[in-house]
Structures are given as structure tokens and as C-alpha cells.
Amino acid sequence: MKFFLFILILIYSCKTDKSIILPIKNTYQIDNNDSNEDIIIKASHVVPTKNQYQALKNEFIAFIHFGPNTFTRMEWGNGMEDPKVFKLKNLDTDQWCETMKDAGMKMVIITAKHHDGFVLWQSRYTNHGIMSTDFKEGKGDIIKELSKSCEKYGLKLGIYLSPADLYQIENINGLYGNLSEYKNRVIPKQIKGRPFKNKTTFSFKVDDYNEYFLNQLFELLTEYGPISEVWFDGAHPKRKGGQKYNYLAWKKLINSLAPNAVIFGKQDIRWCGNESGNTRNEEWNIIPYLKDPNQLNDFKDSTAPSLGSREEIFNARFLHYQQAETNTSIREGWFYRDDNIQKVRSTDDVFDIYERSVGGNSTFLLNIPPNREGKFSSEDVAVLNELGKRIRETYNINLFENAIGPKKILDKDDQTFEVVNDNQLIIETKDEILINRLTIKESILTHSERIEKFKVQYWKNETWIDLFFGNNIGYKKILRFPEIKSNKFKIKIEKSRMLPAICSIEAHYYKSELPEIEINEIANKKVVIKPLIKKFNWKPHGEDITLNLNPDFEIRYTTDNSEPTKNSKLFKDSISLGFQILKAKVFLSNRSSKTYIFNLNKS
């Protein structure tokens, strides 16, 4: 009877809404007799869970790497460090959270335990950590202080707990790979004098190290407030004894104790594939699997340049929603080393990564390592303050606020949407507006990710002019283009998996600073002019930051000692010598820079 009713409801829904013809799910199995068309239809009904969607809405989040490496100036410790090398005297987690809040971040994830095995909280199950340092006479608890600051500043808290543990490998009594028996064990293990307020218990058939890991997860998930993300690193500096991780047990414990948390590195969230802040041209979150990801114990990192195109999903046995996190560091390295040699990214660089990641269907996870005084260094804070200012000034002002068009797209409510039945949308404003950014969001909770190719046009001189060509959209796409002025805009869907649904379109204007330039003589008696880029020598992403942020940026120059104007020669690649003085200016929209002079006799 229930099946019959379902069929009736499905038939009725198909008649009323041809954009939904199957139940929406987080995972779809592909059957042996499914055609490519069947697979496309199933992919069009794969949606994020409630927890995944809330994680996507965070958009911009922080990473904190803090531990013995901060004081030894190492990227990875060896597990044999004396805990007393962690010579922390002061800690200002309020400063961390205030800075992150001002930058526009919604959550912070801290390395509660990195690969060296040193723990930042008062664990019952090891002495290799904060309890064996001089910080607050061994009674300090960095996770507790951060949790309080997060509550104060309205930030969510996430926990990084490294599966790899060099202390448990190198210590003679270490539990990692000790070939212990797999047997039923009660989690948490009771420690005399340290009872838990949370009386929940679990029974898992695990070895010594998995028991240790589960006990520490229990502590972190029950004693430090709500945990919104659990972050599992796939890196392994060393292994021992064929140690295996019982992730399915970990997952059961996490889902029970932190029901609103997502899990990174597993079925909920995947690594973007690099640590440089690089982004894919197309970031699909409908990911093909050969086995059911909800039953997997091990997940491999996905580093391929394309993951969810039609060609990839046609070879799948399962289709699963699994979003990407784009992670990198504001400094050269994950841990703080010093303020003199270790370079900090420019605001332009971080803002560009923000627009490419948040605006590229992923979440931006930016590492900010505290220094040895327990604070963010002043240069990092300055960059983050300016970044937050740019994000607010650009994206808090929606120039389509009073526009005429599809009401459910322009109503600032992501829970409402319009199905694009005729493959195009037109939005009009009362007066002409000046814009160089658009944000578009698909209704992924109800209609998945479907758009594969689109373009944006604007109305000028009684005709439609092409402005932007794009591919997939998903949760959010930020479009960047030379500034234009118009009062009518068209979004045309040129290819989609099924009828797509859009929940939001907004227009914005980014007023950038005029890029500085430098003029240099190179080989073959030539001169080049290029933007002055702050040096950052760690995991390069290869992006042209200046051009990304300013698509209409130009350099004009003269060689006759006259002042460059908008009509002077446009610099392209190089200039042959044969002049005494070269003058150049940057032109951006209706603005121009100071004059830069290159005197051949003084070069």
C-alpha cells in the first residue's frame, strides 16, 4: 500500500514539476542496467545532508596549527620531543577569535593533536601534552580556552585529531602498531578520579591504538562544547606494525556525540587536492565511487583535475555528495616560525583565493598559526583585517536589492528558488548600476547541482552583449569580469543535466586598489613591465592574482617623455630598447596610477 501511494505521489509530482522525478538522496547506487541517461538523472537528485549544507554555508573558516613545532620551528615533529619545549607563557584566544570574526570567518579548527602526538588539552589517556609543560603549572587547556572564546565571539569550533601519532610509534610503550588483540572494549575507558559528566558508553571491537583514539575523541566531543567539524588528516610521516584505523567505529561515536558535525577526509568533506589554495576550473560535488562511501573505512585523496564531470560519473557504481575544502596557510608553512624570514601572503592573494574557493563551489580553510606569545602576529592580523573589510564592502552590498525579476531568486532567501524552465532569466534595475561581480547559487538542497554551461549578458545600445561564460555553479559561483554599467542582465543556461533551480543571484562591485608595477631590463635588450607581487615561496598556486582581481587592468606607456594616457601604447609582453626614458601608468576603469619612470641611463 505504501509503495502504491509513493507511485501516485511520484506520478503527480512529475506532472506538476518535471525538474524532480526521483527522490532526492545523499547517495545513489548505479544499477548494472542504468544507461548514461539514467545516471545523469540520478546525479541530478544527489543532494547534501543538512550537516553538509550548514558546513557549506560557513564558506570561510580558520585552521590553527599550534604545538611543539611552534617552538622548535619544525613543520613536522618526530614524536620524541620533550613536552617542555612547548614554552608557552601567555595565550590570547580572544585575540584569535576577534581577528577571525572580523575577517568574516564562521568556524575555527584547531590541531588538538598533530602527528607528533602532543595534545593541547587535559587528556586522561596520555601525559604527552600540555599537562607536562610549564604552561599554567601543567594545568592549562588550550582547547578549553578556545572553546570559551568561540562562544564569546559566535564562532563554531572544529577539532583536528591526527590519526598518525609519532609519540605512540616511537615510545617504547606506545600503542600504535603494537600488534595488540582486537577485542570488545568499552569507550570511554574509566580513569579513577576523572569521571565524565556524559554517561554514554560504547562497545567496539578494536585494538589498543583505536581504543586510545576513541577515548580521546570522546573527551573532545563531550567536554568542549558543540563540535561542528572533525578533521582527519591523511598524512602519515611513519607507520608501524601494520596499524589499521577503525574509522567506522570512529564515525559511529562522532555521529552519536556530535550529531551536527561533518567529518573531513571521509564521506562528508574531501580535500581539494593541494595545499596551495589552487582551485579546479570545475568543482563538482557529485562524486563517483566504486563502493558505497557510507560503508567505506578508508578514503583516498582525490587529486585529479576533474572529479565529477559526465565522463567520470558514467563509470561510477555510486554517486555521492561530498564537498571540497580548499586549504592553505597565510604563512609559508603550517606552523609559525618567525616574523622575519617566514613570509605572509598579501591581502590580494588571500582575497583572490577567497573568491576562487568560496566562489568555486567549495569552502575556504585558511591556516593562521599563532606565534610563541600565544597570539596572531601583527602582519597576519593586518592582512585579515583588510580582507574582512574587502569582503564586507564588496559582498554585503547587493546591487540587485530592488531589482525586477524572479522574486524567489531575488528575495535573499536560499530556501526559495525558481526552476529555470525556459533556460534563461532576466533581471532589470530601475537605473543603470556599475558592477564587476555576480554571485549565483543553485538550489542544491532541492535540485542538486545541474548547470554545466551558462553565460551572462547585459543590455547596451539596444542589444545583448556577452559578459561572462561559465561552466558548473553548485552551491555558489562568483563571476569576475571588467566593470560594466547597465540596467538589464540575462543569465542563459546553455547546458544542464536536468532542469536547474536557482535560489539566488546578486550583483556586486569590487573597488580594488590600483596595482603597483615595476619596470626591469631583461635579456636581448628588452624591457618588461609587470605588477609588483609580494613574494611568497611556499606551495605556489600559479595564479595571476592581479589579473584575477582586476580583469580590466591595463598598463599604458610612452617613450617620448610624455605622460601616459588611456590612449598611449598598451604594454603586452616586452619593449625593445631604443629610448632614453620610459614612462608607464596603470589604468583601471576610470582611474590611473602615479607615473612610473625607467631611465635607461640610470638603469
N, C-alpha and C positions, 0 to 999 in steps of 0.2 A: 504493500500500500504506500509506504513512504517513498519507494523508488518511483511509483506511478505519479505521485504528487510532484516529485522532483522533475520528472519529464514534462509534466504540464507547465510547471513554473518556467522551466528552461525554454519550452516552445513559446510561451507567452513573452518571455524576455527577449527572445530572438526577434519576435515580430515588432517589439517596441524599441529595442536598442540593438542594432546589428553590430555594435562595437564589442559586445560581450556575448560569447556563445558557449563558453565553458566556465566552470567555477574558477575563481582566482585562487592560486596556491603559491606557497613559497618554493615548492619543488614539484616538478612534473617528471614522471617517468616516461621515457620514449619506448613505445612498443615496437616489436620487430616489423609489423606491417604498416607502421606510420610512414607516410610519404613525406617528402620535403615540405609540402604544403601543410600537412598535419603538424609537423614540427614547428613551423612558423606560427601556426595558430596556438599551439601550446606555449611557445615562448611569449606570445602576446598576452598570456594570462598568468605569468610568473611575477609575483609582487613581493616587496619587502615585508617582513614581520613588523609588528608595532615597535619592537625594540630597535630594529634596524632603521626604521623611518625616523625615530627620535634621534638616533645617532647621526643620520644624515642631516637633520635639522641643526645639529650642533655646528656644522660647517667648518669652523676654525677652532682647533683645540691645541693644547700645550703638552709638551713632553718635558720631563725633568729627569736628567741623569745626574745623580749625586751619590757619592760614596768614597771609598778609599782612593779611587782613581783621581778624584778631585785634588787630593793632596800629594799623590805620587806622580801626578802629571802623565799617567798612562791612559790609553784608550781601553785596554783590557787588562785587568789584574790577573794574577796567577793563582789566587786562592790561598796562598801561603803568607799573605801579608799579616803582620801583627795588627790587630784591630786598633791599637793605639796610634797608628799612622793617621787615623781619622781625627785630626786635631782641631775639631770644630769648637770654637769658643762661643760664637753668637749665631743666632738663627732668626731670620725675619720672614716667615712665611706670609705675613700680611703684605709685605712689600711685593713678594712674588704675585700674590693673588690680585692686588690692586693694579699692578702693571698688566697682568694678563686680561683682567676685566676691561681696562682702558683700551687694550689692543683689539677688543671685540671677541676674545676667546670665550668659549662656553664651558670648557672642561679642562682639567689637568690630569695627566697620567704620570705617576712617579715610579722610578725604579726602586720598588720596595726591596728587591734583591736582584742584583745584576749577576753576571756569570761568575764573579769571584765568590759568591755565596754569602757575602756580608749583608746582614739585614738591618734595615733602618727603623725597626720597631721592636718593642719588648716581647720577643717571641719566647714561648715556653720551651721550644724544642731545639734550641742551639744557643751557644754562648759566643758564636762568631758574628758579632754585630755591635750595635750601638750600646748594648749593655756592658760591653767590655772596653769601652772608651772612657775618656775623662769628661765627656760632654755631660754636664749636669750630674757629675759624680756617678756616671753609669746609669742614670735613671731617665735620660732623655728619650723622647719618642717622636721622631720626625714625622711619621705618618699621622700621629695624633694631632700634632700642631698644624699640619697642613689641612687635615680634615676640618679643624675648627675655623681656619682661615677661609676655606672653601665655603663653609656655611655662612660666614660673615659677609663674604662678597658675592654670594649667589652663584658659585661655580660648582659644577659636578666634579666628582672625584673618580679617577680610574687607577687601577693597580697594575704595574708591570711586575710579574714574578717569573724570573728566568728559570726555565726547565733545566738548563745547563747549570752546573754548580761545581766549580773547581775546588772549593774547600772540601766538599763531600767526596770528591775524587782523590785529592792529594792527601787528605788527613788519614792517618793510619787506621782510625776508627770510623772513617767516612762510610756513608750509606749508599753512595752512588756506585752501582755496578758491583756490589759486594756479594752477588750470587745468592742472596737470601731467598728463603722459601716464599712462594706465593700462598697465602692463607687468608682466611677471613679475619679482618681487623676492624675494630670499632673506631670510627672517627667522630669527634676528636679523642685522642688519647688523653686520659685524665692525668694531670700533673698535680701532686699534692701542694696545697696552698695557693693554687692558681685556678679556681673554678671558673667556668663560663656562665654568664647570665643566660645565654641562649642554650637551652637544654636539648636541642635537636641532636640526634645521633644518626650515623650512617654505618652500614657494614659493607665493606668492599673486600674482594679477594685480590690482594696486592702484595708486593714485596716491600722491603724496608724503605727504599727511597720514595716510592709512590705514597706510602703511608706518611712519611715525613712531609712530602709536598702537600698532600691533602690536609694534614694538620695545620700547616701554615696558611693554606687557602682558607680554612675555617676561621682562623684568627682574624685574617684581614677582612673577611666578608661579614663578620659578626660584631667586630669591636671598633669599627672606624666609620660608622655612618653608612648611608646608602652608597654602594659602589655601582657605577654606571658602565664601566668597561674593564674587562680583564684582558691583559695584553701578554700573549705568549710569543716570545722571540724564537725564531727558527735557527738562530746561530748556535754553533757548538764548537768552542775552541778546543775541546778534547772530549773523548769518550772513554768508557771503561766497562769491562765485564759484560758487554752486550746489553747494557741497560736499556730497557724499553719503558716508554711512558704510557700509563693507562689513562689516556685522555678521556675516554668515555666515562670513567669514574669521576674525573675532574669536572666534566660537563654536568653530570648529574648533581654534584654538590653545588656548583655555581648556579645552575638553574633553580635549585631549591632555595639557596640562601640569598641570592641576588637576582630575583626574577625579572628585574628590569634591565639587567646588564647584557651587553653584547660581548662577544669573545673575539678578540683579534687573532689572526693567524689560523683560524679554524673556520667553521661553517658560516659565521656571521659576517666577518670582515677579513679581507685579504690585503696583503702588501701590494703596493703599486708596482713593485719590481725593481726599484732602485732607491738610493738614499740621497739623491742629488736634488730632489724637487722637480724631476722631469715628469712630464705627463704624456699620455698617449693622445694621438690625434682623435681616436675614437675610444672612449672608455665605456664599454657596455658592462652592465652589472648582471645580466642574464648569462650565467657562466655554465659551459658544458662540462659534465662529469661522466666518467665511465662507470662509477659506482655511486650509490646513494650517499651524498655528503653528510646526511643526518646520521649515518651509521659508521662513518669513517673514524678511525683512530688516528691516522696520520694524514697530514695535508702537505702537499709540496708547494713551494713558492712558484707563483706564475709570473714569469718574466718576459713572455713572448710579446712582440709589438702589437699583436691583436689577439683578443680573447673571445669575444662574443659575436663576431660577425656571422652572417648566414653560413658561410663556408665552415666555420668552427662548430656551430650548433648542429649542423646536419650530421656530424659524426658522434653526437652525444648519446649516452644512454639515460642521462638525467639532465634536466635543466634546472638551475638553482639560482636564486637571487643572492648575490654575495658582493657587497660594495667594496670599493677600494679606499684605502687611506694613503695619501701622498705624504711621505715623511722625509724630513731633512732637518738640519741644525742651523741655527742662526750664527753659530761659530764654526770654525774649522775643527771639527771633531764633536763627539757626543758629550765629552766631559770638559769642564773648564780646566785650562792650563795656566794662562796668564793674560794680562791685558796689553802686553807689548808686542808679542810675536803672533799670537793667535788672532787671526783677523775675524771681523764681524761683517756679515752681509749688509749691503746698503739697503735703505728703505725701498728704493726702486726694485731691487732684486726680490725682496720679500713680498712686496705688493704684486709684482708680476707673477710669482709662484701662487699667491693667493688667488688671483684672477684665473690662472690656468687650472688650478686644482678645484677650488670651490666652484668655479665656473666651468669645470670639465667633468661633472658628474662624479666627484669624489670628495673626501674630507681632507682638509689640510691639517697635518700634525706637525707642529714646529717645535723643535727642541730648544730650550733655553737653559743652559747649565748654570746653576748657582756657583758663585766663587767661594774661596776659602773663608770668607767672612759671613757666609750663610745668606748672601744677598745676590740679586742680579746686578751685574756690573753696569756702570752708568751708561756706557756706549750701547749696550743691549737695550736698556730702558729707553734711551733716546730714540732708537730705531722703532721700538714697539709703540711708543707714544705717537710718533709721526705716522706710523702705519695705521693705528686706530683712527687718527684724525682723518686720514685719506679715505678709509673705508666708510666712516660716518658721512663725510662731506659728499662722497660720491653716491653711496647706495642707500642712505637714509632719505634721500630726496627722489621721489618718483615723479617724473615729469608727465606721466600718463594719469596722474591722480584724478583729474576731472575730464578725462578723455571720453569720447563716444565710441562704443564698440561692444563686443560681447561682455555682458555685465558680469558673468560668473568668472571671467578671466581678469577683469579689472577691479574686482571687489576686495582685493587684499586678503582673501580667504582661500588658503590652499586646499580646503576641504570641498570647495565648489569647483566646477570645471565645465568646459564646453567640449563636446565631441566635434571634431572638425570634419563635417560631412562632405563639404564641397572643396576640401583641400586648400582653403585659403581663409585668412582673417584680415579684416581691415580695421584700423584704429585711426580715429581723427581727433585732433585737438582744436580748440576754438581759435587759437593763434598759433603761429609758427613757433616751434621750440628748437633749441640748439642742443643736439645730443651727439655722443660718440660711444655710448654703451647701451646695450639692451640685455635684459635677462629674461629667459624663457624657461618655464618649468612644465614638464608633463605631469599629468595626474597619475603618478606611478602606483599609488595605493589602490586605485580602482582599475587602471588600464595598462599597467606595466610600462615598459619602455618600448616605443614602437617606431618613432620617427627615425628614418635612415638618411634622409636628404631633404634639405629645405633651402629657401633663400628669402632674403628680406629686401623689399623695395621701398622707395619713397617717392612722393609725388612732387614733380618740379616741371614748370613750364608746360603744363597740361599733358604730361606723360609720366609713366612709371620708370624710375631709374634703379638699376641693380645696385644694392649696397653691400650685401654680405651673402656668402654661400657657405652653408654648414652641412654637417652630417648628423650624427645622433645627438639627442638632447638629454633625456633621462631626468633625474631629479632637478638639475639646474645647469643651464648653459649661459655663460657670459659672452656676449658678442662684442668685439672691439673693432672700431673702424674709424676712418677720418671723420672729423666732425661735420655734420650737415644740419641744415635748417629746413624744416618742412612742417606741415600740419596734417599730413596723411601718410600712413605707413601700411604696408601689406606684408603678411607672412604667408608664403606659399609652400605647402608640403608637396615635395616632388616625388618622394618615395617613402612608404611606411609599411610595416609588417601587417597591420590591420588599421582600421580607423583609429587615429590617435585622439587622445583627450589632453587638452592644455588647461592648466589651472591658474597660470599667472604669466603675464607679460608686463614688464616695467621698462621705462626709459630713464636713462641717467646721463649725467655729464661729468666727466673727469677733467679737472683743470690741472694739468701737470706742470711741474717746474721745467723751464727751458733747459735741455741737456747742455752740459759743458762739453767743449770739444778740445782736441789737441791736434797740432799740425807737426808732422815729422817728415824728415827726409829719409827715403829708403834707397835701396839699390837701383841701378840703372837710371840714375839721375831723375828720380821721380819723387813727388811729394804726396803724402796721403793725409786726409783729414778724417778723424773719427771721433765718436763720442768718448768722453773720458769715463772709463768704467773702473769702479773701485775693485781692487784686486781681491780675489777670494780663491784660494788654492786648495780646495777640498771637494772632491766628487763633482766636477763641473757638469752642468746640465746642458751647456752648448746653446742656450737660448740668446737671441738678440734682445736684451732687455729694453733698450731704448726704442727700438722699432716696435716691439710688442706693446709698449705703453703709449707710444705716440706714432700711429701709422701714417700720419701726415707730416711727420718731421722731415725737414729739408735743410741742407747746407748749401748756401749760395756764396760765391766768391768772385773776387776781381784780382787782376794782376797789373792794373794801371794806376794803382794808388788811390782809386776812387772808393767810396763807401759802398759795400754790397747792398743791393736792394732785392726785392722779391723777383725782379726781372733779370738779375745777374745770372751768370752761368751756374748751373746745378752741378754740384760735385757728385760723381758716380763711383769711380774706383781709384784713380790716381791722376796726378797732374805732372806733365813733363816740365823740367826746369827750363828756364829761358826768360826769367823775370827777376827783378830785384826784390819786390815786395808783394806778398800775397796777403789779401785781407779776406776774412770769412765771417759769416754770421749764420746763426741758427734761426730758421723761420718755422714757426708753429702756429697754425691758424692765422690770426691777425697780430701775433706778437713776434718780436725779434729780440735776439740776444745782444750783448755787447759785441764789439768788433774784435776779432782775434787776428793778430798780425804775425806773419812769418817773414823775417828779413833775411834774405839769402846771405848777405854779407856778415850777419851775426850768428848764423846757424852753426 
